[in-house]
């Protein structure tokens, strides 16, 4: 008996979606492992948003968060890291969105 077209399409869509979820999970896991093992090497690297704004330099790294100091100080989850290039860390967030991670000055 031949399966209806919709169920075949649904199955393929489910498999494709699951593949993307697995890929994204593995990418996040790889970034987290890299940061955890090379945390000290990230200190003093420049951090840039996805729209190119310079946030400052990495001043601290722990298992969950990265702290960036410059004109303002930010602390955000490691999962926001998108890529590393030379001495730059690029985060997957734009300048307007990063302010929710701003640490207020005392």
N, C-alpha and C positions, 0 to 999 in steps of 0.2 A: 504494500500500500504506500502510495506517495504522500509525503508530508505536505501540509499546506504551506504556501509560500511565506506567510507571516511568521510561522513558528521557526522556519529556517532563518529568516531575517533576524528574528529576535535572538536566536541562538548565536548567530554571527556577531550581532551588536553586543551581546553580553560578553562574548569572548574578547572582542576588541576593547570594550570598556575595562574588563578585568586585566587585560594586557597593559593598558595605560596606567591603571592603578598600581599594578605590580612594578612597572617601570619607574613611576614617580616614587614609590616607597623605597625601591632599591637606590635611586638617586639620592634621596634624603639620607638613607642609611650610609651611603658612601661619603657624603659630605660630612655627616656627623662623625664618622670614624676618622676621616681626614683631620677634622678640626680637633678632635679629642687627642689624636696622636701627635699632632703638630701644633698644638695650642700655643706653646711658647714661641714658635716660629712666626705666628701671626701677629704677635705684639710688634707694634711700630709700623705695620702695613697700613697703607691708606685704604679708606673705605669709601666707596662711591655708590650712589643710588642708581637705579636702572635708567634714570634720565640724566645721569652724568654729574650730579652734584657731589661735591667733596664734603663728607661728613666729618672728617678728621682721621685720627689714627687709632688703631686697636690699642687699648691700654690694659685690657684684661680678658681672659677667656676661662670659662669653666665648662662643665659637662653640658650645660643647657643654654648658656647665654654668652654673648660677646658684648663687651663694653667699649664704646668708642668715645674718645675725647677730642674736642676741637673747640670751636666757639661755643658749642653746646655739647652736653654729654647725653649719650643714648645707650640704652641696654636693651638688646633685642635677642630673640631666639636664634639659635644656630640655623634652624630650618630656613631662615630668610636668605642665607648665602646661596647665590646662584652660581658664581664661578670665581676662579682665581686667575689673574693674569699678571705676570711679573710681580711687582710689589703692591698690587691692588687687589682688594676684595670687593666684589660686586654683589650687592644685595638685590633681591627681587621685589623691590618696593620703591615707589617714587618719593620725591622730596616732601610732598604734602602729607603722605601717609606715615612717614617716619616719625613725625612729631608725637604720635601716640606713645612712642617708646622713649620720649625725652625724660631725663632725670632732672627734677627741679633742683636748683641751687639752694643751699641752706642760707 
